[in-house]
């Protein structure tokens, strides 16, 4: 009798664990992230540096798009 109760509890625990694991699955990793990178005015030096950093990030980091914006 005791072994039967223990087996039932174990089965319930496994079932709840699988349901929790199913509900916590990650969303697809293909979502694209957009980021604004604040820089200087378009005629200044810092804008070109910011645009260069944005270009490096866009070329080397998957699923991320960075836009250089003057602040």
PDB file of N, CA, C and O in Angstrom:
ATOM      1  N   UNK A   1       0.812  -1.184   0.000  1.00  0.00           N
ATOM      2  CA  UNK A   1       0.000   0.000   0.000  1.00  0.00           C
ATOM      3  C   UNK A   1       0.865   1.262   0.000  1.00  0.00           C
ATOM      4  O   UNK A   1       0.598   2.214  -0.734  1.00  0.00           O
ATOM      5  N   UNK A   2       1.895   1.252   0.827  1.00  0.00           N
ATOM      6  CA  UNK A   2       2.796   2.408   0.924  1.00  0.00           C
ATOM      7  C   UNK A   2       3.542   2.621  -0.398  1.00  0.00           C
ATOM      8  O   UNK A   2       3.723   3.760  -0.828  1.00  0.00           O
ATOM      9  N   UNK A   3       3.967   1.547  -1.034  1.00  0.00           N
ATOM     10  CA  UNK A   3       4.687   1.647  -2.309  1.00  0.00           C
ATOM     11  C   UNK A   3       3.774   2.182  -3.398  1.00  0.00           C
ATOM     12  O   UNK A   3       4.231   2.909  -4.281  1.00  0.00           O
ATOM     13  N   UNK A   4       2.513   1.843  -3.355  1.00  0.00           N
ATOM     14  CA  UNK A   4       1.559   2.311  -4.344  1.00  0.00           C
ATOM     15  C   UNK A   4       1.361   3.831  -4.218  1.00  0.00           C
ATOM     16  O   UNK A   4       1.299   4.531  -5.228  1.00  0.00           O
ATOM     17  N   UNK A   5       1.262   4.337  -2.990  1.00  0.00           N
ATOM     18  CA  UNK A   5       1.128   5.780  -2.775  1.00  0.00           C
ATOM     19  C   UNK A   5       2.382   6.523  -3.228  1.00  0.00           C
ATOM     20  O   UNK A   5       2.310   7.593  -3.832  1.00  0.00           O
ATOM     21  N   UNK A   6       3.520   5.932  -2.924  1.00  0.00           N
ATOM     22  CA  UNK A   6       4.789   6.546  -3.323  1.00  0.00           C
ATOM     23  C   UNK A   6       4.897   6.614  -4.849  1.00  0.00           C
ATOM     24  O   UNK A   6       5.356   7.615  -5.401  1.00  0.00           O
ATOM     25  N   UNK A   7       4.477   5.554  -5.518  1.00  0.00           N
ATOM     26  CA  UNK A   7       4.511   5.518  -6.977  1.00  0.00           C
ATOM     27  C   UNK A   7       3.567   6.566  -7.568  1.00  0.00           C
ATOM     28  O   UNK A   7       3.907   7.218  -8.555  1.00  0.00           O
ATOM     29  N   UNK A   8       2.397   6.730  -6.974  1.00  0.00           N
ATOM     30  CA  UNK A   8       1.439   7.725  -7.441  1.00  0.00           C
ATOM     31  C   UNK A   8       1.986   9.139  -7.257  1.00  0.00           C
ATOM     32  O   UNK A   8       1.832   9.980  -8.142  1.00  0.00           O
ATOM     33  N   UNK A   9       2.613   9.402  -6.136  1.00  0.00           N
ATOM     34  CA  UNK A   9       3.224  10.723  -5.893  1.00  0.00           C
ATOM     35  C   UNK A   9       4.344  11.005  -6.885  1.00  0.00           C
ATOM     36  O   UNK A   9       4.461  12.117  -7.401  1.00  0.00           O
ATOM     37  N   UNK A  10       5.158  10.002  -7.147  1.00  0.00           N
ATOM     38  CA  UNK A  10       6.252  10.157  -8.098  1.00  0.00           C
ATOM     39  C   UNK A  10       5.719  10.444  -9.499  1.00  0.00           C
ATOM     40  O   UNK A  10       6.264  11.285 -10.213  1.00  0.00           O
ATOM     41  N   UNK A  11       4.654   9.745  -9.891  1.00  0.00           N
ATOM     42  CA  UNK A  11       4.044   9.967 -11.204  1.00  0.00           C
ATOM     43  C   UNK A  11       3.486  11.385 -11.301  1.00  0.00           C
ATOM     44  O   UNK A  11       3.648  12.043 -12.329  1.00  0.00           O
ATOM     45  N   UNK A  12       2.838  11.855 -10.253  1.00  0.00           N
ATOM     46  CA  UNK A  12       2.314  13.223 -10.236  1.00  0.00           C
ATOM     47  C   UNK A  12       3.447  14.243 -10.338  1.00  0.00           C
ATOM     48  O   UNK A  12       3.327  15.238 -11.052  1.00  0.00           O
ATOM     49  N   UNK A  13       4.537  13.997  -9.631  1.00  0.00           N
ATOM     50  CA  UNK A  13       5.676  14.913  -9.667  1.00  0.00           C
ATOM     51  C   UNK A  13       6.279  14.993 -11.064  1.00  0.00           C
ATOM     52  O   UNK A  13       6.603  16.080 -11.541  1.00  0.00           O
ATOM     53  N   UNK A  14       6.428  13.863 -11.710  1.00  0.00           N
ATOM     54  CA  UNK A  14       6.973  13.833 -13.071  1.00  0.00           C
ATOM     55  C   UNK A  14       6.038  14.556 -14.029  1.00  0.00           C
ATOM     56  O   UNK A  14       6.496  15.311 -14.887  1.00  0.00           O
ATOM     57  N   UNK A  15       4.737  14.336 -13.895  1.00  0.00           N
ATOM     58  CA  UNK A  15       3.763  14.988 -14.770  1.00  0.00           C
ATOM     59  C   UNK A  15       3.795  16.499 -14.599  1.00  0.00           C
ATOM     60  O   UNK A  15       3.810  17.232 -15.588  1.00  0.00           O
ATOM     61  N   UNK A  16       3.804  16.969 -13.366  1.00  0.00           N
ATOM     62  CA  UNK A  16       3.866  18.413 -13.102  1.00  0.00           C
ATOM     63  C   UNK A  16       5.175  18.994 -13.628  1.00  0.00           C
ATOM     64  O   UNK A  16       5.188  20.107 -14.153  1.00  0.00           O
ATOM     65  N   UNK A  17       6.264  18.263 -13.495  1.00  0.00           N
ATOM     66  CA  UNK A  17       7.559  18.743 -13.994  1.00  0.00           C
ATOM     67  C   UNK A  17       7.540  18.905 -15.508  1.00  0.00           C
ATOM     68  O   UNK A  17       8.039  19.905 -16.026  1.00  0.00           O
ATOM     69  N   UNK A  18       6.977  17.944 -16.221  1.00  0.00           N
ATOM     70  CA  UNK A  18       6.904  18.043 -17.679  1.00  0.00           C
ATOM     71  C   UNK A  18       5.989  19.177 -18.123  1.00  0.00           C
ATOM     72  O   UNK A  18       6.290  19.873 -19.093  1.00  0.00           O
ATOM     73  N   UNK A  19       4.885  19.368 -17.430  1.00  0.00           N
ATOM     74  CA  UNK A  19       3.979  20.470 -17.776  1.00  0.00           C
ATOM     75  C   UNK A  19       4.677  21.809 -17.542  1.00  0.00           C
ATOM     76  O   UNK A  19       4.572  22.708 -18.377  1.00  0.00           O
ATOM     77  N   UNK A  20       5.381  21.956 -16.433  1.00  0.00           N
ATOM     78  CA  UNK A  20       6.111  23.194 -16.151  1.00  0.00           C
ATOM     79  C   UNK A  20       7.202  23.431 -17.190  1.00  0.00           C
ATOM     80  O   UNK A  20       7.401  24.565 -17.624  1.00  0.00           O
ATOM     81  N   UNK A  21       7.901  22.392 -17.589  1.00  0.00           N
ATOM     82  CA  UNK A  21       8.953  22.529 -18.594  1.00  0.00           C
ATOM     83  C   UNK A  21       8.359  22.930 -19.941  1.00  0.00           C
ATOM     84  O   UNK A  21       8.953  23.725 -20.668  1.00  0.00           O
ATOM     85  N   UNK A  22       7.195  22.385 -20.274  1.00  0.00           N
ATOM     86  CA  UNK A  22       6.526  22.723 -21.524  1.00  0.00           C
ATOM     87  C   UNK A  22       6.090  24.181 -21.527  1.00  0.00           C
ATOM     88  O   UNK A  22       6.189  24.851 -22.555  1.00  0.00           O
ATOM     89  N   UNK A  23       5.610  24.681 -20.395  1.00  0.00           N
ATOM     90  CA  UNK A  23       5.133  26.062 -20.321  1.00  0.00           C
ATOM     91  C   UNK A  23       6.272  27.074 -20.306  1.00  0.00           C
ATOM     92  O   UNK A  23       6.065  28.234 -20.664  1.00  0.00           O
ATOM     93  N   UNK A  24       7.459  26.665 -19.903  1.00  0.00           N
ATOM     94  CA  UNK A  24       8.583  27.590 -19.810  1.00  0.00           C
ATOM     95  C   UNK A  24       9.504  27.548 -21.022  1.00  0.00           C
ATOM     96  O   UNK A  24      10.643  28.007 -20.939  1.00  0.00           O
ATOM     97  N   UNK A  25       9.042  27.015 -22.132  1.00  0.00           N
ATOM     98  CA  UNK A  25       9.892  26.969 -23.317  1.00  0.00           C
ATOM     99  C   UNK A  25      10.172  28.381 -23.810  1.00  0.00           C
ATOM    100  O   UNK A  25       9.314  29.259 -23.712  1.00  0.00           O
ATOM    101  N   UNK A  26      11.352  28.598 -24.330  1.00  0.00           N
ATOM    102  CA  UNK A  26      11.783  29.916 -24.787  1.00  0.00           C
ATOM    103  C   UNK A  26      11.092  30.277 -26.103  1.00  0.00           C
ATOM    104  O   UNK A  26      10.701  29.408 -26.882  1.00  0.00           O
ATOM    105  N   UNK A  27      10.957  31.564 -26.320  1.00  0.00           N
ATOM    106  CA  UNK A  27      10.404  32.026 -27.577  1.00  0.00           C
ATOM    107  C   UNK A  27      11.479  31.912 -28.651  1.00  0.00           C
ATOM    108  O   UNK A  27      12.661  31.779 -28.333  1.00  0.00           O
ATOM    109  N   UNK A  28      11.082  31.961 -29.909  1.00  0.00           N
ATOM    110  CA  UNK A  28      12.067  31.832 -30.979  1.00  0.00           C
ATOM    111  C   UNK A  28      13.161  32.896 -30.875  1.00  0.00           C
ATOM    112  O   UNK A  28      12.895  34.052 -30.548  1.00  0.00           O
ATOM    113  N   UNK A  29      14.376  32.486 -31.155  1.00  0.00           N
ATOM    114  CA  UNK A  29      15.515  33.389 -31.040  1.00  0.00           C
ATOM    115  C   UNK A  29      15.707  34.230 -32.296  1.00  0.00           C
ATOM    116  O   UNK A  29      16.693  34.960 -32.402  1.00  0.00           O
ATOM    117  N   UNK A  30      14.790  34.139 -33.240  1.00  0.00           N
ATOM    118  CA  UNK A  30      14.957  34.868 -34.485  1.00  0.00           C
ATOM    119  C   UNK A  30      14.408  36.283 -34.419  1.00  0.00           C
ATOM    120  O   UNK A  30      14.403  36.988 -35.428  1.00  0.00           O
ATOM    121  N   UNK A  31      13.948  36.712 -33.255  1.00  0.00           N
ATOM    122  CA  UNK A  31      13.412  38.065 -33.124  1.00  0.00           C
ATOM    123  C   UNK A  31      14.539  39.083 -33.272  1.00  0.00           C
ATOM    124  O   UNK A  31      15.619  38.916 -32.703  1.00  0.00           O
ATOM    125  N   UNK A  32      14.281  40.120 -34.028  1.00  0.00           N
ATOM    126  CA  UNK A  32      15.276  41.141 -34.297  1.00  0.00           C
ATOM    127  C   UNK A  32      15.149  42.259 -33.273  1.00  0.00           C
ATOM    128  O   UNK A  32      14.043  42.736 -33.017  1.00  0.00           O
ATOM    129  N   UNK A  33      16.247  42.681 -32.690  1.00  0.00           N
ATOM    130  CA  UNK A  33      16.268  43.750 -31.694  1.00  0.00           C
ATOM    131  C   UNK A  33      16.766  45.029 -32.357  1.00  0.00           C
ATOM    132  O   UNK A  33      17.755  45.010 -33.089  1.00  0.00           O
ATOM    133  N   UNK A  34      16.080  46.138 -32.099  1.00  0.00           N
ATOM    134  CA  UNK A  34      16.472  47.435 -32.638  1.00  0.00           C
ATOM    135  C   UNK A  34      16.954  48.323 -31.506  1.00  0.00           C
ATOM    136  O   UNK A  34      16.301  48.442 -30.469  1.00  0.00           O
ATOM    137  N   UNK A  35      18.114  48.951 -31.717  1.00  0.00           N
ATOM    138  CA  UNK A  35      18.729  49.807 -30.704  1.00  0.00           C
ATOM    139  C   UNK A  35      19.114  51.126 -31.350  1.00  0.00           C
ATOM    140  O   UNK A  35      19.626  51.152 -32.469  1.00  0.00           O
ATOM    141  N   UNK A  36      18.867  52.219 -30.643  1.00  0.00           N
ATOM    142  CA  UNK A  36      19.316  53.537 -31.108  1.00  0.00           C
ATOM    143  C   UNK A  36      20.585  53.895 -30.361  1.00  0.00           C
ATOM    144  O   UNK A  36      20.654  53.771 -29.138  1.00  0.00           O
ATOM    145  N   UNK A  37      21.581  54.337 -31.097  1.00  0.00           N
ATOM    146  CA  UNK A  37      22.875  54.692 -30.523  1.00  0.00           C
ATOM    147  C   UNK A  37      23.005  56.204 -30.613  1.00  0.00           C
ATOM    148  O   UNK A  37      23.092  56.754 -31.710  1.00  0.00           O
ATOM    149  N   UNK A  38      23.018  56.882 -29.466  1.00  0.00           N
ATOM    150  CA  UNK A  38      23.117  58.341 -29.453  1.00  0.00           C
ATOM    151  C   UNK A  38      24.517  58.812 -29.792  1.00  0.00           C
ATOM    152  O   UNK A  38      25.495  58.307 -29.241  1.00  0.00           O
ATOM    153  N   UNK A  39      24.620  59.792 -30.709  1.00  0.00           N
ATOM    154  CA  UNK A  39      25.912  60.335 -31.134  1.00  0.00           C
ATOM    155  C   UNK A  39      25.847  61.854 -31.107  1.00  0.00           C
ATOM    156  O   UNK A  39      24.879  62.428 -30.606  1.00  0.00           O
ATOM    157  N   UNK A  40      26.863  62.502 -31.639  1.00  0.00           N
ATOM    158  CA  UNK A  40      26.889  63.961 -31.731  1.00  0.00           C
ATOM    159  C   UNK A  40      26.102  64.456 -32.933  1.00  0.00           C
ATOM    160  O   UNK A  40      25.364  63.695 -33.560  1.00  0.00           O
ATOM    161  N   UNK A  41      26.260  65.712 -33.243  1.00  0.00           N
ATOM    162  CA  UNK A  41      25.544  66.282 -34.395  1.00  0.00           C
ATOM    163  C   UNK A  41      26.095  65.680 -35.690  1.00  0.00           C
ATOM    164  O   UNK A  41      27.245  65.240 -35.718  1.00  0.00           O
ATOM    165  N   UNK A  42      25.298  65.652 -36.764  1.00  0.00           N
ATOM    166  CA  UNK A  42      25.732  65.002 -38.013  1.00  0.00           C
ATOM    167  C   UNK A  42      26.998  65.596 -38.633  1.00  0.00           C
ATOM    168  O   UNK A  42      27.669  64.915 -39.408  1.00  0.00           O
ATOM    169  N   UNK A  43      27.336  66.830 -38.319  1.00  0.00           N
ATOM    170  CA  UNK A  43      28.542  67.431 -38.888  1.00  0.00           C
ATOM    171  C   UNK A  43      29.767  67.223 -38.006  1.00  0.00           C
ATOM    172  O   UNK A  43      30.879  67.582 -38.392  1.00  0.00           O
ATOM    173  N   UNK A  44      29.568  66.645 -36.826  1.00  0.00           N
ATOM    174  CA  UNK A  44      30.682  66.503 -35.884  1.00  0.00           C
ATOM    175  C   UNK A  44      31.394  65.163 -35.979  1.00  0.00           C
ATOM    176  O   UNK A  44      30.983  64.255 -36.702  1.00  0.00           O
ATOM    177  N   UNK A  45      32.478  65.080 -35.219  1.00  0.00           N
ATOM    178  CA  UNK A  45      33.310  63.878 -35.212  1.00  0.00           C
ATOM    179  C   UNK A  45      32.600  62.701 -34.563  1.00  0.00           C
ATOM    180  O   UNK A  45      32.707  61.570 -35.037  1.00  0.00           O
ATOM    181  N   UNK A  46      31.883  62.960 -33.489  1.00  0.00           N
ATOM    182  CA  UNK A  46      31.279  61.870 -32.734  1.00  0.00           C
ATOM    183  C   UNK A  46      30.178  61.156 -33.505  1.00  0.00           C
ATOM    184  O   UNK A  46      29.907  59.983 -33.248  1.00  0.00           O
ATOM    185  N   UNK A  47      29.544  61.842 -34.442  1.00  0.00           N
ATOM    186  CA  UNK A  47      28.521  61.177 -35.252  1.00  0.00           C
ATOM    187  C   UNK A  47      29.162  60.084 -36.111  1.00  0.00           C
ATOM    188  O   UNK A  47      28.615  58.988 -36.233  1.00  0.00           O
ATOM    189  N   UNK A  48      30.301  60.376 -36.692  1.00  0.00           N
ATOM    190  CA  UNK A  48      30.973  59.382 -37.536  1.00  0.00           C
ATOM    191  C   UNK A  48      31.509  58.219 -36.709  1.00  0.00           C
ATOM    192  O   UNK A  48      31.504  57.075 -37.163  1.00  0.00           O
ATOM    193  N   UNK A  49      31.968  58.511 -35.503  1.00  0.00           N
ATOM    194  CA  UNK A  49      32.396  57.426 -34.616  1.00  0.00           C
ATOM    195  C   UNK A  49      31.202  56.546 -34.228  1.00  0.00           C
ATOM    196  O   UNK A  49      31.299  55.319 -34.241  1.00  0.00           O
ATOM    197  N   UNK A  50      30.088  57.177 -33.887  1.00  0.00           N
ATOM    198  CA  UNK A  50      28.886  56.420 -33.527  1.00  0.00           C
ATOM    199  C   UNK A  50      28.359  55.598 -34.695  1.00  0.00           C
ATOM    200  O   UNK A  50      27.937  54.455 -34.520  1.00  0.00           O
ATOM    201  N   UNK A  51      28.387  56.190 -35.892  1.00  0.00           N
ATOM    202  CA  UNK A  51      27.946  55.450 -37.074  1.00  0.00           C
ATOM    203  C   UNK A  51      28.873  54.268 -37.358  1.00  0.00           C
ATOM    204  O   UNK A  51      28.422  53.211 -37.797  1.00  0.00           O
ATOM    205  N   UNK A  52      30.156  54.451 -37.108  1.00  0.00           N
ATOM    206  CA  UNK A  52      31.112  53.349 -37.284  1.00  0.00           C
ATOM    207  C   UNK A  52      30.856  52.221 -36.299  1.00  0.00           C
ATOM    208  O   UNK A  52      30.876  51.048 -36.670  1.00  0.00           O
ATOM    209  N   UNK A  53      30.612  52.579 -35.030  1.00  0.00           N
ATOM    210  CA  UNK A  53      30.294  51.554 -34.032  1.00  0.00           C
ATOM    211  C   UNK A  53      28.982  50.841 -34.379  1.00  0.00           C
ATOM    212  O   UNK A  53      28.873  49.625 -34.220  1.00  0.00           O
ATOM    213  N   UNK A  54      27.998  51.595 -34.848  1.00  0.00           N
ATOM    214  CA  UNK A  54      26.723  50.995 -35.236  1.00  0.00           C
ATOM    215  C   UNK A  54      26.926  50.020 -36.400  1.00  0.00           C
ATOM    216  O   UNK A  54      26.332  48.942 -36.429  1.00  0.00           O
ATOM    217  N   UNK A  55      27.755  50.402 -37.336  1.00  0.00           N
ATOM    218  CA  UNK A  55      28.037  49.532 -38.474  1.00  0.00           C
ATOM    219  C   UNK A  55      28.750  48.255 -38.034  1.00  0.00           C
ATOM    220  O   UNK A  55      28.433  47.169 -38.517  1.00  0.00           O
ATOM    221  N   UNK A  56      29.714  48.383 -37.118  1.00  0.00           N
ATOM    222  CA  UNK A  56      30.410  47.195 -36.604  1.00  0.00           C
ATOM    223  C   UNK A  56      29.448  46.250 -35.903  1.00  0.00           C
ATOM    224  O   UNK A  56      29.510  45.036 -36.093  1.00  0.00           O
ATOM    225  N   UNK A  57      28.563  46.808 -35.097  1.00  0.00           N
ATOM    226  CA  UNK A  57      27.603  45.973 -34.383  1.00  0.00           C
ATOM    227  C   UNK A  57      26.651  45.307 -35.363  1.00  0.00           C
ATOM    228  O   UNK A  57      26.353  44.120 -35.228  1.00  0.00           O
ATOM    229  N   UNK A  58      26.168  46.065 -36.356  1.00  0.00           N
ATOM    230  CA  UNK A  58      25.245  45.497 -37.335  1.00  0.00           C
ATOM    231  C   UNK A  58      25.876  44.359 -38.127  1.00  0.00           C
ATOM    232  O   UNK A  58      25.196  43.394 -38.475  1.00  0.00           O
ATOM    233  N   UNK A  59      27.168  44.465 -38.413  1.00  0.00           N
ATOM    234  CA  UNK A  59      27.844  43.443 -39.212  1.00  0.00           C
ATOM    235  C   UNK A  59      28.257  42.218 -38.408  1.00  0.00           C
ATOM    236  O   UNK A  59      28.398  41.132 -38.972  1.00  0.00           O
ATOM    237  N   UNK A  60      28.456  42.371 -37.097  1.00  0.00           N
ATOM    238  CA  UNK A  60      29.043  41.282 -36.318  1.00  0.00           C
ATOM    239  C   UNK A  60      28.139  40.676 -35.248  1.00  0.00           C
ATOM    240  O   UNK A  60      28.464  39.614 -34.716  1.00  0.00           O
ATOM    241  N   UNK A  61      27.029  41.306 -34.919  1.00  0.00           N
ATOM    242  CA  UNK A  61      26.141  40.774 -33.895  1.00  0.00           C
ATOM    243  C   UNK A  61      24.836  40.335 -34.565  1.00  0.00           C
ATOM    244  O   UNK A  61      24.124  41.165 -35.131  1.00  0.00           O
ATOM    245  N   UNK A  62      24.523  39.052 -34.506  1.00  0.00           N
ATOM    246  CA  UNK A  62      23.297  38.585 -35.166  1.00  0.00           C
ATOM    247  C   UNK A  62      22.042  39.039 -34.419  1.00  0.00           C
ATOM    248  O   UNK A  62      22.039  39.169 -33.195  1.00  0.00           O
ATOM    249  N   UNK A  63      20.987  39.274 -35.181  1.00  0.00           N
ATOM    250  CA  UNK A  63      19.664  39.621 -34.663  1.00  0.00           C
ATOM    251  C   UNK A  63      19.615  40.957 -33.925  1.00  0.00           C
ATOM    252  O   UNK A  63      18.723  41.175 -33.105  1.00  0.00           O
ATOM    253  N   UNK A  64      20.557  41.850 -34.204  1.00  0.00           N
ATOM    254  CA  UNK A  64      20.561  43.184 -33.588  1.00  0.00           C
ATOM    255  C   UNK A  64      20.800  44.204 -34.681  1.00  0.00           C
ATOM    256  O   UNK A  64      21.700  44.045 -35.505  1.00  0.00           O
ATOM    257  N   UNK A  65      19.991  45.254 -34.687  1.00  0.00           N
ATOM    258  CA  UNK A  65      20.174  46.356 -35.631  1.00  0.00           C
ATOM    259  C   UNK A  65      20.318  47.645 -34.831  1.00  0.00           C
ATOM    260  O   UNK A  65      19.472  47.971 -33.998  1.00  0.00           O
ATOM    261  N   UNK A  66      21.396  48.368 -35.093  1.00  0.00           N
ATOM    262  CA  UNK A  66      21.689  49.603 -34.374  1.00  0.00           C
ATOM    263  C   UNK A  66      21.625  50.765 -35.351  1.00  0.00           C
ATOM    264  O   UNK A  66      22.174  50.698 -36.451  1.00  0.00           O
ATOM    265  N   UNK A  67      20.946  51.835 -34.935  1.00  0.00           N
ATOM    266  CA  UNK A  67      20.861  53.055 -35.730  1.00  0.00           C
ATOM    267  C   UNK A  67      21.575  54.171 -34.992  1.00  0.00           C
ATOM    268  O   UNK A  67      21.309  54.401 -33.812  1.00  0.00           O
ATOM    269  N   UNK A  68      22.482  54.870 -35.671  1.00  0.00           N
ATOM    270  CA  UNK A  68      23.178  56.001 -35.073  1.00  0.00           C
ATOM    271  C   UNK A  68      22.285  57.224 -35.217  1.00  0.00           C
ATOM    272  O   UNK A  68      21.893  57.583 -36.327  1.00  0.00           O
ATOM    273  N   UNK A  69      21.962  57.866 -34.095  1.00  0.00           N
ATOM    274  CA  UNK A  69      21.103  59.050 -34.113  1.00  0.00           C
ATOM    275  C   UNK A  69      21.810  60.190 -33.407  1.00  0.00           C
ATOM    276  O   UNK A  69      22.472  59.995 -32.388  1.00  0.00           O
ATOM    277  N   UNK A  70      21.658  61.397 -33.968  1.00  0.00           N
ATOM    278  CA  UNK A  70      22.275  62.558 -33.322  1.00  0.00           C
ATOM    279  C   UNK A  70      21.422  62.970 -32.124  1.00  0.00           C
ATOM    280  O   UNK A  70      20.194  62.901 -32.161  1.00  0.00           O
ATOM    281  N   UNK A  71      22.099  63.396 -31.069  1.00  0.00           N
ATOM    282  CA  UNK A  71      21.378  63.781 -29.850  1.00  0.00           C
ATOM    283  C   UNK A  71      21.597  65.252 -29.545  1.00  0.00           C
ATOM    284  O   UNK A  71      21.069  65.762 -28.556  1.00  0.00           O
TER     285      UNK A  71
END
